[in-house]
Amino acid sequence: MTPVMPCPCGSGESLAECCGAIHQGQPAASPQALMRSRFSAFALGLHDYLVHSWHPDTCPASLDLEQDTTRWVCLDILDHGESSDEGKSGNEGWVHFRATFQEGPPGRRRWGVLEERSRFVRFEGRWVYVEGEPNVTRLKPGRNDACPCGSGKKFKSCCGR
């Protein structure tokens, strides 16, 4: 029996039922769903999906995830919304999120948090990422602090071993 992989976005659903379906071509229902799928794509190294879900006017010319030593571990959606016109679904949206990560070579990884308010628009009938206002801060968790990975355990009993 194949184990069910939890979705990296932290929804509590399996990857196949959550972001995996969007990675396979199902349109994201909202900017928040697209943001979750993009976080999962970063966590899984899905280069083609990231480019596909980025507006062509703002997508960088190159996006090299093979050289990336970042491990994305936790996503928190702080706020989100979309514009609406007289009860219809809007064409613009935003998501304010916090993503916790580790970066650097194994054994010397440092913790950090990327907080961003991202902007999304409908492009050719689907939601795409346009741009964001990122703010990156370093974390230095103490042994008795909650683990930044979101497990609910103390750091010393989880990722701090």
CNS distance restraints for C-alpha pairs under 8 A (distance, minus, plus):
assign (resid   4 and name CA) (resid  14 and name CA) 6.31 0.50 0.50
assign (resid   4 and name CA) (resid  15 and name CA) 7.83 0.50 0.50
assign (resid   5 and name CA) (resid  14 and name CA) 5.66 0.50 0.50
assign (resid   5 and name CA) (resid  15 and name CA) 5.82 0.50 0.50
assign (resid   5 and name CA) (resid  16 and name CA) 7.90 0.50 0.50
assign (resid   6 and name CA) (resid  10 and name CA) 7.74 0.50 0.50
assign (resid   6 and name CA) (resid  12 and name CA) 6.72 0.50 0.50
assign (resid   6 and name CA) (resid  13 and name CA) 6.07 0.50 0.50
assign (resid   6 and name CA) (resid  14 and name CA) 4.31 0.50 0.50
assign (resid   6 and name CA) (resid  15 and name CA) 5.29 0.50 0.50
assign (resid   7 and name CA) (resid  11 and name CA) 6.64 0.50 0.50
assign (resid   7 and name CA) (resid  12 and name CA) 6.84 0.50 0.50
assign (resid   7 and name CA) (resid  13 and name CA) 6.01 0.50 0.50
assign (resid   7 and name CA) (resid  14 and name CA) 5.05 0.50 0.50
assign (resid   7 and name CA) (resid  15 and name CA) 3.90 0.50 0.50
assign (resid   7 and name CA) (resid  16 and name CA) 7.66 0.50 0.50
assign (resid   7 and name CA) (resid  18 and name CA) 6.55 0.50 0.50
assign (resid   7 and name CA) (resid  19 and name CA) 6.73 0.50 0.50
assign (resid   7 and name CA) (resid  20 and name CA) 7.84 0.50 0.50
assign (resid   7 and name CA) (resid  40 and name CA) 7.16 0.50 0.50
assign (resid   8 and name CA) (resid  15 and name CA) 7.20 0.50 0.50
assign (resid   8 and name CA) (resid  39 and name CA) 7.56 0.50 0.50
assign (resid   8 and name CA) (resid  40 and name CA) 5.15 0.50 0.50
assign (resid   8 and name CA) (resid  43 and name CA) 6.82 0.50 0.50
assign (resid   8 and name CA) (resid  73 and name CA) 7.44 0.50 0.50
assign (resid   8 and name CA) (resid  74 and name CA) 7.50 0.50 0.50
assign (resid   9 and name CA) (resid  19 and name CA) 7.67 0.50 0.50
assign (resid   9 and name CA) (resid  36 and name CA) 5.38 0.50 0.50
assign (resid   9 and name CA) (resid  37 and name CA) 7.08 0.50 0.50
assign (resid   9 and name CA) (resid  39 and name CA) 6.26 0.50 0.50
assign (resid   9 and name CA) (resid  40 and name CA) 5.45 0.50 0.50
assign (resid   9 and name CA) (resid  74 and name CA) 7.03 0.50 0.50
assign (resid   9 and name CA) (resid  75 and name CA) 5.88 0.50 0.50
assign (resid  10 and name CA) (resid  74 and name CA) 6.91 0.50 0.50
assign (resid  10 and name CA) (resid  75 and name CA) 6.53 0.50 0.50
assign (resid  11 and name CA) (resid  18 and name CA) 7.67 0.50 0.50
assign (resid  13 and name CA) (resid  17 and name CA) 6.34 0.50 0.50
assign (resid  13 and name CA) (resid  18 and name CA) 6.06 0.50 0.50
assign (resid  14 and name CA) (resid  18 and name CA) 6.14 0.50 0.50
assign (resid  15 and name CA) (resid  19 and name CA) 5.71 0.50 0.50
assign (resid  15 and name CA) (resid  20 and name CA) 5.06 0.50 0.50
assign (resid  15 and name CA) (resid  21 and name CA) 7.85 0.50 0.50
assign (resid  16 and name CA) (resid  20 and name CA) 4.54 0.50 0.50
assign (resid  16 and name CA) (resid  21 and name CA) 5.82 0.50 0.50
assign (resid  17 and name CA) (resid  21 and name CA) 6.19 0.50 0.50
assign (resid  18 and name CA) (resid  22 and name CA) 7.34 0.50 0.50
assign (resid  19 and name CA) (resid  23 and name CA) 6.15 0.50 0.50
assign (resid  19 and name CA) (resid  33 and name CA) 7.79 0.50 0.50
assign (resid  19 and name CA) (resid  36 and name CA) 6.95 0.50 0.50
assign (resid  19 and name CA) (resid  37 and name CA) 4.78 0.50 0.50
assign (resid  19 and name CA) (resid  40 and name CA) 6.86 0.50 0.50
assign (resid  20 and name CA) (resid  24 and name CA) 6.19 0.50 0.50
assign (resid  20 and name CA) (resid  37 and name CA) 7.65 0.50 0.50
assign (resid  21 and name CA) (resid  25 and name CA) 6.61 0.50 0.50
assign (resid  21 and name CA) (resid  26 and name CA) 5.64 0.50 0.50
assign (resid  22 and name CA) (resid  26 and name CA) 4.48 0.50 0.50
assign (resid  22 and name CA) (resid  27 and name CA) 5.89 0.50 0.50
assign (resid  22 and name CA) (resid  28 and name CA) 6.06 0.50 0.50
assign (resid  22 and name CA) (resid  34 and name CA) 7.97 0.50 0.50
assign (resid  22 and name CA) (resid  37 and name CA) 6.74 0.50 0.50
assign (resid  23 and name CA) (resid  37 and name CA) 7.04 0.50 0.50
assign (resid  23 and name CA) (resid  41 and name CA) 7.74 0.50 0.50
assign (resid  23 and name CA) (resid  49 and name CA) 6.33 0.50 0.50
assign (resid  27 and name CA) (resid 126 and name CA) 6.23 0.50 0.50
assign (resid  27 and name CA) (resid 127 and name CA) 7.58 0.50 0.50
assign (resid  28 and name CA) (resid  33 and name CA) 5.50 0.50 0.50
assign (resid  28 and name CA) (resid  34 and name CA) 5.29 0.50 0.50
assign (resid  28 and name CA) (resid 126 and name CA) 7.20 0.50 0.50
assign (resid  28 and name CA) (resid 127 and name CA) 6.54 0.50 0.50
assign (resid  29 and name CA) (resid  33 and name CA) 6.18 0.50 0.50
assign (resid  29 and name CA) (resid  34 and name CA) 7.58 0.50 0.50
assign (resid  29 and name CA) (resid 127 and name CA) 7.95 0.50 0.50
assign (resid  30 and name CA) (resid  34 and name CA) 6.35 0.50 0.50
assign (resid  30 and name CA) (resid 127 and name CA) 7.03 0.50 0.50
assign (resid  31 and name CA) (resid  35 and name CA) 6.07 0.50 0.50
assign (resid  31 and name CA) (resid  80 and name CA) 7.74 0.50 0.50
assign (resid  31 and name CA) (resid  81 and name CA) 7.58 0.50 0.50
assign (resid  31 and name CA) (resid  82 and name CA) 7.44 0.50 0.50
assign (resid  31 and name CA) (resid  93 and name CA) 5.85 0.50 0.50
assign (resid  31 and name CA) (resid  94 and name CA) 6.38 0.50 0.50
assign (resid  31 and name CA) (resid  95 and name CA) 6.74 0.50 0.50
assign (resid  31 and name CA) (resid 120 and name CA) 6.19 0.50 0.50
assign (resid  31 and name CA) (resid 127 and name CA) 6.43 0.50 0.50
assign (resid  31 and name CA) (resid 128 and name CA) 7.87 0.50 0.50
assign (resid  32 and name CA) (resid  36 and name CA) 6.18 0.50 0.50
assign (resid  32 and name CA) (resid  77 and name CA) 7.99 0.50 0.50
assign (resid  32 and name CA) (resid  80 and name CA) 6.56 0.50 0.50
assign (resid  32 and name CA) (resid  81 and name CA) 7.94 0.50 0.50
assign (resid  32 and name CA) (resid  94 and name CA) 7.73 0.50 0.50
assign (resid  32 and name CA) (resid  95 and name CA) 6.09 0.50 0.50
assign (resid  33 and name CA) (resid  37 and name CA) 6.19 0.50 0.50
assign (resid  34 and name CA) (resid  38 and name CA) 6.11 0.50 0.50
assign (resid  34 and name CA) (resid  53 and name CA) 7.88 0.50 0.50
assign (resid  34 and name CA) (resid 127 and name CA) 6.89 0.50 0.50
assign (resid  34 and name CA) (resid 128 and name CA) 7.37 0.50 0.50
assign (resid  34 and name CA) (resid 129 and name CA) 7.90 0.50 0.50
assign (resid  35 and name CA) (resid  39 and name CA) 6.21 0.50 0.50
assign (resid  35 and name CA) (resid  95 and name CA) 7.24 0.50 0.50
assign (resid  35 and name CA) (resid 129 and name CA) 7.91 0.50 0.50
assign (resid  36 and name CA) (resid  40 and name CA) 6.27 0.50 0.50
assign (resid  36 and name CA) (resid  75 and name CA) 7.89 0.50 0.50
assign (resid  37 and name CA) (resid  41 and name CA) 6.07 0.50 0.50
assign (resid  38 and name CA) (resid  42 and name CA) 6.21 0.50 0.50
assign (resid  38 and name CA) (resid  49 and name CA) 7.90 0.50 0.50
assign (resid  38 and name CA) (resid  50 and name CA) 6.34 0.50 0.50
assign (resid  38 and name CA) (resid  53 and name CA) 7.63 0.50 0.50
assign (resid  39 and name CA) (resid  43 and name CA) 6.23 0.50 0.50
assign (resid  39 and name CA) (resid  72 and name CA) 7.81 0.50 0.50
assign (resid  39 and name CA) (resid  75 and name CA) 7.40 0.50 0.50
assign (resid  40 and name CA) (resid  44 and name CA) 6.03 0.50 0.50
assign (resid  41 and name CA) (resid  45 and name CA) 5.70 0.50 0.50
assign (resid  41 and name CA) (resid  46 and name CA) 4.83 0.50 0.50
assign (resid  41 and name CA) (resid  47 and name CA) 7.39 0.50 0.50
assign (resid  41 and name CA) (resid  49 and name CA) 6.90 0.50 0.50
assign (resid  41 and name CA) (resid  50 and name CA) 6.58 0.50 0.50
assign (resid  42 and name CA) (resid  46 and name CA) 6.36 0.50 0.50
assign (resid  42 and name CA) (resid  47 and name CA) 7.74 0.50 0.50
assign (resid  42 and name CA) (resid  50 and name CA) 7.57 0.50 0.50
assign (resid  42 and name CA) (resid  72 and name CA) 7.13 0.50 0.50
assign (resid  43 and name CA) (resid  71 and name CA) 6.49 0.50 0.50
assign (resid  43 and name CA) (resid  72 and name CA) 5.12 0.50 0.50
assign (resid  43 and name CA) (resid  73 and name CA) 7.42 0.50 0.50
assign (resid  45 and name CA) (resid  65 and name CA) 6.15 0.50 0.50
assign (resid  45 and name CA) (resid  66 and name CA) 7.65 0.50 0.50
assign (resid  46 and name CA) (resid  50 and name CA) 6.46 0.50 0.50
assign (resid  47 and name CA) (resid  51 and name CA) 6.41 0.50 0.50
assign (resid  47 and name CA) (resid  63 and name CA) 7.21 0.50 0.50
assign (resid  47 and name CA) (resid  64 and name CA) 7.70 0.50 0.50
assign (resid  47 and name CA) (resid  65 and name CA) 6.71 0.50 0.50
assign (resid  48 and name CA) (resid  52 and name CA) 6.12 0.50 0.50
assign (resid  49 and name CA) (resid  53 and name CA) 6.03 0.50 0.50
assign (resid  50 and name CA) (resid  54 and name CA) 6.30 0.50 0.50
assign (resid  51 and name CA) (resid  59 and name CA) 6.78 0.50 0.50
assign (resid  53 and name CA) (resid 127 and name CA) 7.45 0.50 0.50
assign (resid  53 and name CA) (resid 128 and name CA) 4.93 0.50 0.50
assign (resid  53 and name CA) (resid 129 and name CA) 6.17 0.50 0.50
assign (resid  54 and name CA) (resid  58 and name CA) 7.18 0.50 0.50
assign (resid  54 and name CA) (resid  59 and name CA) 5.58 0.50 0.50
assign (resid  54 and name CA) (resid 128 and name CA) 5.19 0.50 0.50
assign (resid  54 and name CA) (resid 129 and name CA) 4.69 0.50 0.50
assign (resid  54 and name CA) (resid 130 and name CA) 6.25 0.50 0.50
assign (resid  55 and name CA) (resid  59 and name CA) 5.89 0.50 0.50
assign (resid  55 and name CA) (resid 123 and name CA) 7.38 0.50 0.50
assign (resid  55 and name CA) (resid 128 and name CA) 5.54 0.50 0.50
assign (resid  55 and name CA) (resid 129 and name CA) 5.77 0.50 0.50
assign (resid  55 and name CA) (resid 130 and name CA) 5.33 0.50 0.50
assign (resid  57 and name CA) (resid 130 and name CA) 7.98 0.50 0.50
assign (resid  58 and name CA) (resid 130 and name CA) 6.08 0.50 0.50
assign (resid  58 and name CA) (resid 131 and name CA) 7.02 0.50 0.50
assign (resid  59 and name CA) (resid 130 and name CA) 7.81 0.50 0.50
assign (resid  64 and name CA) (resid  68 and name CA) 7.03 0.50 0.50
assign (resid  69 and name CA) (resid 103 and name CA) 5.50 0.50 0.50
assign (resid  69 and name CA) (resid 104 and name CA) 5.52 0.50 0.50
assign (resid  69 and name CA) (resid 105 and name CA) 6.64 0.50 0.50
assign (resid  70 and name CA) (resid 101 and name CA) 6.62 0.50 0.50
assign (resid  70 and name CA) (resid 102 and name CA) 5.67 0.50 0.50
assign (resid  70 and name CA) (resid 103 and name CA) 4.25 0.50 0.50
assign (resid  70 and name CA) (resid 104 and name CA) 6.71 0.50 0.50
assign (resid  71 and name CA) (resid 101 and name CA) 5.49 0.50 0.50
assign (resid  71 and name CA) (resid 102 and name CA) 5.09 0.50 0.50
assign (resid  71 and name CA) (resid 103 and name CA) 6.12 0.50 0.50
assign (resid  72 and name CA) (resid  99 and name CA) 7.24 0.50 0.50
assign (resid  72 and name CA) (resid 100 and name CA) 6.26 0.50 0.50
assign (resid  72 and name CA) (resid 101 and name CA) 4.38 0.50 0.50
assign (resid  72 and name CA) (resid 102 and name CA) 6.55 0.50 0.50
assign (resid  73 and name CA) (resid  99 and name CA) 7.55 0.50 0.50
assign (resid  73 and name CA) (resid 100 and name CA) 5.77 0.50 0.50
assign (resid  73 and name CA) (resid 101 and name CA) 5.37 0.50 0.50
assign (resid  73 and name CA) (resid 102 and name CA) 7.47 0.50 0.50
assign (resid  73 and name CA) (resid 149 and name CA) 5.46 0.50 0.50
assign (resid  73 and name CA) (resid 150 and name CA) 7.94 0.50 0.50
assign (resid  74 and name CA) (resid  99 and name CA) 5.66 0.50 0.50
assign (resid  74 and name CA) (resid 100 and name CA) 5.07 0.50 0.50
assign (resid  74 and name CA) (resid 101 and name CA) 7.05 0.50 0.50
assign (resid  74 and name CA) (resid 148 and name CA) 7.62 0.50 0.50
assign (resid  74 and name CA) (resid 149 and name CA) 5.56 0.50 0.50
assign (resid  74 and name CA) (resid 150 and name CA) 6.21 0.50 0.50
assign (resid  75 and name CA) (resid  97 and name CA) 7.14 0.50 0.50
assign (resid  75 and name CA) (resid  98 and name CA) 5.92 0.50 0.50
assign (resid  75 and name CA) (resid  99 and name CA) 4.53 0.50 0.50
assign (resid  75 and name CA) (resid 100 and name CA) 6.48 0.50 0.50
assign (resid  76 and name CA) (resid  97 and name CA) 5.64 0.50 0.50
assign (resid  76 and name CA) (resid  98 and name CA) 5.12 0.50 0.50
assign (resid  76 and name CA) (resid  99 and name CA) 6.32 0.50 0.50
assign (resid  77 and name CA) (resid  95 and name CA) 7.22 0.50 0.50
assign (resid  77 and name CA) (resid  96 and name CA) 6.22 0.50 0.50
assign (resid  77 and name CA) (resid  97 and name CA) 4.41 0.50 0.50
assign (resid  77 and name CA) (resid  98 and name CA) 6.45 0.50 0.50
assign (resid  78 and name CA) (resid  95 and name CA) 7.72 0.50 0.50
assign (resid  78 and name CA) (resid  96 and name CA) 5.41 0.50 0.50
assign (resid  78 and name CA) (resid  97 and name CA) 5.16 0.50 0.50
assign (resid  78 and name CA) (resid  98 and name CA) 7.08 0.50 0.50
assign (resid  79 and name CA) (resid  95 and name CA) 5.93 0.50 0.50
assign (resid  79 and name CA) (resid  96 and name CA) 5.04 0.50 0.50
assign (resid  79 and name CA) (resid  97 and name CA) 6.97 0.50 0.50
assign (resid  80 and name CA) (resid  93 and name CA) 7.55 0.50 0.50
assign (resid  80 and name CA) (resid  94 and name CA) 5.54 0.50 0.50
assign (resid  80 and name CA) (resid  95 and name CA) 4.23 0.50 0.50
assign (resid  80 and name CA) (resid  96 and name CA) 5.96 0.50 0.50
assign (resid  81 and name CA) (resid  93 and name CA) 5.59 0.50 0.50
assign (resid  81 and name CA) (resid  94 and name CA) 5.59 0.50 0.50
assign (resid  81 and name CA) (resid  95 and name CA) 6.67 0.50 0.50
assign (resid  82 and name CA) (resid  89 and name CA) 7.80 0.50 0.50
assign (resid  82 and name CA) (resid  90 and name CA) 5.96 0.50 0.50
assign (resid  82 and name CA) (resid  91 and name CA) 7.46 0.50 0.50
assign (resid  82 and name CA) (resid  92 and name CA) 5.63 0.50 0.50
assign (resid  82 and name CA) (resid  93 and name CA) 3.80 0.50 0.50
assign (resid  82 and name CA) (resid  94 and name CA) 6.24 0.50 0.50
assign (resid  83 and name CA) (resid  89 and name CA) 7.25 0.50 0.50
assign (resid  83 and name CA) (resid  90 and name CA) 4.59 0.50 0.50
assign (resid  83 and name CA) (resid  91 and name CA) 6.59 0.50 0.50
assign (resid  83 and name CA) (resid  92 and name CA) 5.57 0.50 0.50
assign (resid  83 and name CA) (resid  93 and name CA) 6.06 0.50 0.50
assign (resid  84 and name CA) (resid  88 and name CA) 5.64 0.50 0.50
assign (resid  84 and name CA) (resid  89 and name CA) 5.28 0.50 0.50
assign (resid  84 and name CA) (resid  90 and name CA) 4.23 0.50 0.50
assign (resid  84 and name CA) (resid  91 and name CA) 7.60 0.50 0.50
assign (resid  85 and name CA) (resid  89 and name CA) 6.90 0.50 0.50
assign (resid  85 and name CA) (resid  90 and name CA) 6.25 0.50 0.50
assign (resid  91 and name CA) (resid 121 and name CA) 5.48 0.50 0.50
assign (resid  91 and name CA) (resid 122 and name CA) 5.09 0.50 0.50
assign (resid  92 and name CA) (resid 119 and name CA) 7.47 0.50 0.50
assign (resid  92 and name CA) (resid 120 and name CA) 5.70 0.50 0.50
assign (resid  92 and name CA) (resid 121 and name CA) 4.39 0.50 0.50
assign (resid  92 and name CA) (resid 122 and name CA) 6.53 0.50 0.50
assign (resid  93 and name CA) (resid 119 and name CA) 5.95 0.50 0.50
assign (resid  93 and name CA) (resid 120 and name CA) 5.01 0.50 0.50
assign (resid  93 and name CA) (resid 121 and name CA) 6.21 0.50 0.50
assign (resid  94 and name CA) (resid 117 and name CA) 6.73 0.50 0.50
assign (resid  94 and name CA) (resid 118 and name CA) 5.41 0.50 0.50
assign (resid  94 and name CA) (resid 119 and name CA) 4.53 0.50 0.50
assign (resid  94 and name CA) (resid 120 and name CA) 5.74 0.50 0.50
assign (resid  95 and name CA) (resid 116 and name CA) 7.94 0.50 0.50
assign (resid  95 and name CA) (resid 117 and name CA) 5.57 0.50 0.50
assign (resid  95 and name CA) (resid 118 and name CA) 5.26 0.50 0.50
assign (resid  95 and name CA) (resid 119 and name CA) 6.80 0.50 0.50
assign (resid  96 and name CA) (resid 115 and name CA) 7.43 0.50 0.50
assign (resid  96 and name CA) (resid 116 and name CA) 5.67 0.50 0.50
assign (resid  96 and name CA) (resid 117 and name CA) 4.12 0.50 0.50
assign (resid  96 and name CA) (resid 118 and name CA) 6.27 0.50 0.50
assign (resid  97 and name CA) (resid 115 and name CA) 5.70 0.50 0.50
assign (resid  97 and name CA) (resid 116 and name CA) 5.62 0.50 0.50
assign (resid  97 and name CA) (resid 117 and name CA) 6.47 0.50 0.50
assign (resid  98 and name CA) (resid 113 and name CA) 6.57 0.50 0.50
assign (resid  98 and name CA) (resid 114 and name CA) 5.67 0.50 0.50
assign (resid  98 and name CA) (resid 115 and name CA) 4.33 0.50 0.50
assign (resid  98 and name CA) (resid 116 and name CA) 6.61 0.50 0.50
assign (resid  99 and name CA) (resid 113 and name CA) 5.58 0.50 0.50
assign (resid  99 and name CA) (resid 114 and name CA) 5.14 0.50 0.50
assign (resid  99 and name CA) (resid 115 and name CA) 6.36 0.50 0.50
assign (resid 100 and name CA) (resid 111 and name CA) 7.39 0.50 0.50
assign (resid 100 and name CA) (resid 112 and name CA) 5.87 0.50 0.50
assign (resid 100 and name CA) (resid 113 and name CA) 4.47 0.50 0.50
assign (resid 100 and name CA) (resid 114 and name CA) 6.42 0.50 0.50
assign (resid 100 and name CA) (resid 148 and name CA) 6.81 0.50 0.50
assign (resid 100 and name CA) (resid 149 and name CA) 7.04 0.50 0.50
assign (resid 101 and name CA) (resid 111 and name CA) 5.83 0.50 0.50
assign (resid 101 and name CA) (resid 112 and name CA) 5.38 0.50 0.50
assign (resid 101 and name CA) (resid 113 and name CA) 6.16 0.50 0.50
assign (resid 101 and name CA) (resid 114 and name CA) 7.84 0.50 0.50
assign (resid 101 and name CA) (resid 149 and name CA) 8.00 0.50 0.50
assign (resid 102 and name CA) (resid 109 and name CA) 5.82 0.50 0.50
assign (resid 102 and name CA) (resid 110 and name CA) 5.38 0.50 0.50
assign (resid 102 and name CA) (resid 111 and name CA) 4.53 0.50 0.50
assign (resid 102 and name CA) (resid 112 and name CA) 6.16 0.50 0.50
assign (resid 103 and name CA) (resid 109 and name CA) 5.17 0.50 0.50
assign (resid 103 and name CA) (resid 110 and name CA) 5.47 0.50 0.50
assign (resid 103 and name CA) (resid 111 and name CA) 6.67 0.50 0.50
assign (resid 103 and name CA) (resid 112 and name CA) 7.76 0.50 0.50
assign (resid 104 and name CA) (resid 108 and name CA) 6.23 0.50 0.50
assign (resid 104 and name CA) (resid 109 and name CA) 4.63 0.50 0.50
assign (resid 104 and name CA) (resid 110 and name CA) 6.44 0.50 0.50
assign (resid 105 and name CA) (resid 109 and name CA) 5.76 0.50 0.50
assign (resid 110 and name CA) (resid 138 and name CA) 7.68 0.50 0.50
assign (resid 110 and name CA) (resid 139 and name CA) 7.61 0.50 0.50
assign (resid 110 and name CA) (resid 140 and name CA) 7.83 0.50 0.50
assign (resid 111 and name CA) (resid 138 and name CA) 6.03 0.50 0.50
assign (resid 111 and name CA) (resid 139 and name CA) 5.09 0.50 0.50
assign (resid 111 and name CA) (resid 140 and name CA) 6.60 0.50 0.50
assign (resid 111 and name CA) (resid 148 and name CA) 7.96 0.50 0.50
assign (resid 112 and name CA) (resid 136 and name CA) 6.90 0.50 0.50
assign (resid 112 and name CA) (resid 137 and name CA) 5.62 0.50 0.50
assign (resid 112 and name CA) (resid 138 and name CA) 4.24 0.50 0.50
assign (resid 112 and name CA) (resid 139 and name CA) 5.03 0.50 0.50
assign (resid 113 and name CA) (resid 136 and name CA) 5.60 0.50 0.50
assign (resid 113 and name CA) (resid 137 and name CA) 5.36 0.50 0.50
assign (resid 113 and name CA) (resid 138 and name CA) 6.34 0.50 0.50
assign (resid 113 and name CA) (resid 139 and name CA) 7.01 0.50 0.50
assign (resid 114 and name CA) (resid 134 and name CA) 6.52 0.50 0.50
assign (resid 114 and name CA) (resid 135 and name CA) 5.70 0.50 0.50
assign (resid 114 and name CA) (resid 136 and name CA) 4.50 0.50 0.50
assign (resid 114 and name CA) (resid 137 and name CA) 6.69 0.50 0.50
assign (resid 115 and name CA) (resid 134 and name CA) 5.76 0.50 0.50
assign (resid 115 and name CA) (resid 135 and name CA) 5.18 0.50 0.50
assign (resid 115 and name CA) (resid 136 and name CA) 6.35 0.50 0.50
assign (resid 116 and name CA) (resid 132 and name CA) 6.02 0.50 0.50
assign (resid 116 and name CA) (resid 133 and name CA) 5.27 0.50 0.50
assign (resid 116 and name CA) (resid 134 and name CA) 4.37 0.50 0.50
assign (resid 116 and name CA) (resid 135 and name CA) 6.16 0.50 0.50
assign (resid 117 and name CA) (resid 132 and name CA) 5.44 0.50 0.50
assign (resid 117 and name CA) (resid 133 and name CA) 5.54 0.50 0.50
assign (resid 117 and name CA) (resid 134 and name CA) 7.01 0.50 0.50
assign (resid 118 and name CA) (resid 129 and name CA) 7.33 0.50 0.50
assign (resid 118 and name CA) (resid 130 and name CA) 7.45 0.50 0.50
assign (resid 118 and name CA) (resid 131 and name CA) 5.73 0.50 0.50
assign (resid 118 and name CA) (resid 132 and name CA) 4.02 0.50 0.50
assign (resid 118 and name CA) (resid 133 and name CA) 6.58 0.50 0.50
assign (resid 119 and name CA) (resid 129 and name CA) 6.25 0.50 0.50
assign (resid 119 and name CA) (resid 130 and name CA) 5.52 0.50 0.50
assign (resid 119 and name CA) (resid 131 and name CA) 5.41 0.50 0.50
assign (resid 119 and name CA) (resid 132 and name CA) 5.92 0.50 0.50
assign (resid 120 and name CA) (resid 127 and name CA) 6.47 0.50 0.50
assign (resid 120 and name CA) (resid 128 and name CA) 5.51 0.50 0.50
assign (resid 120 and name CA) (resid 129 and name CA) 4.60 0.50 0.50
assign (resid 120 and name CA) (resid 130 and name CA) 5.29 0.50 0.50
assign (resid 120 and name CA) (resid 131 and name CA) 7.38 0.50 0.50
assign (resid 121 and name CA) (resid 127 and name CA) 5.59 0.50 0.50
assign (resid 121 and name CA) (resid 128 and name CA) 5.66 0.50 0.50
assign (resid 121 and name CA) (resid 129 and name CA) 6.79 0.50 0.50
assign (resid 121 and name CA) (resid 130 and name CA) 6.85 0.50 0.50
assign (resid 122 and name CA) (resid 126 and name CA) 5.09 0.50 0.50
assign (resid 122 and name CA) (resid 127 and name CA) 4.43 0.50 0.50
assign (resid 122 and name CA) (resid 128 and name CA) 6.17 0.50 0.50
assign (resid 123 and name CA) (resid 127 and name CA) 6.21 0.50 0.50
assign (resid 123 and name CA) (resid 128 and name CA) 6.45 0.50 0.50
assign (resid 141 and name CA) (resid 145 and name CA) 6.01 0.50 0.50
assign (resid 141 and name CA) (resid 146 and name CA) 7.76 0.50 0.50
assign (resid 141 and name CA) (resid 147 and name CA) 7.25 0.50 0.50
assign (resid 141 and name CA) (resid 148 and name CA) 7.42 0.50 0.50
assign (resid 141 and name CA) (resid 155 and name CA) 6.97 0.50 0.50
assign (resid 142 and name CA) (resid 155 and name CA) 6.95 0.50 0.50
assign (resid 142 and name CA) (resid 156 and name CA) 7.93 0.50 0.50
assign (resid 143 and name CA) (resid 154 and name CA) 6.94 0.50 0.50
assign (resid 143 and name CA) (resid 155 and name CA) 5.29 0.50 0.50
assign (resid 143 and name CA) (resid 156 and name CA) 4.65 0.50 0.50
assign (resid 143 and name CA) (resid 160 and name CA) 6.98 0.50 0.50
assign (resid 144 and name CA) (resid 154 and name CA) 5.43 0.50 0.50
assign (resid 144 and name CA) (resid 155 and name CA) 6.03 0.50 0.50
assign (resid 144 and name CA) (resid 156 and name CA) 6.35 0.50 0.50
assign (resid 145 and name CA) (resid 154 and name CA) 5.56 0.50 0.50
assign (resid 145 and name CA) (resid 155 and name CA) 5.67 0.50 0.50
assign (resid 146 and name CA) (resid 150 and name CA) 7.77 0.50 0.50
assign (resid 146 and name CA) (resid 152 and name CA) 6.20 0.50 0.50
assign (resid 146 and name CA) (resid 153 and name CA) 5.86 0.50 0.50
assign (resid 146 and name CA) (resid 154 and name CA) 4.56 0.50 0.50
assign (resid 146 and name CA) (resid 155 and name CA) 5.46 0.50 0.50
assign (resid 147 and name CA) (resid 151 and name CA) 6.51 0.50 0.50
assign (resid 147 and name CA) (resid 152 and name CA) 6.54 0.50 0.50
assign (resid 147 and name CA) (resid 153 and name CA) 5.89 0.50 0.50
assign (resid 147 and name CA) (resid 154 and name CA) 5.32 0.50 0.50
assign (resid 147 and name CA) (resid 155 and name CA) 4.07 0.50 0.50
assign (resid 147 and name CA) (resid 156 and name CA) 7.85 0.50 0.50
assign (resid 147 and name CA) (resid 158 and name CA) 6.63 0.50 0.50
assign (resid 147 and name CA) (resid 159 and name CA) 6.82 0.50 0.50
assign (resid 147 and name CA) (resid 160 and name CA) 7.92 0.50 0.50
assign (resid 148 and name CA) (resid 155 and name CA) 7.39 0.50 0.50
assign (resid 149 and name CA) (resid 159 and name CA) 7.59 0.50 0.50
assign (resid 151 and name CA) (resid 158 and name CA) 7.82 0.50 0.50
assign (resid 153 and name CA) (resid 157 and name CA) 6.47 0.50 0.50
assign (resid 153 and name CA) (resid 158 and name CA) 6.25 0.50 0.50
assign (resid 154 and name CA) (resid 158 and name CA) 6.35 0.50 0.50
assign (resid 155 and name CA) (resid 159 and name CA) 5.83 0.50 0.50
assign (resid 155 and name CA) (resid 160 and name CA) 5.14 0.50 0.50
assign (resid 155 and name CA) (resid 161 and name CA) 7.92 0.50 0.50
assign (resid 156 and name CA) (resid 160 and name CA) 4.52 0.50 0.50
assign (resid 156 and name CA) (resid 161 and name CA) 5.69 0.50 0.50
assign (resid 157 and name CA) (resid 161 and name CA) 6.35 0.50 0.50
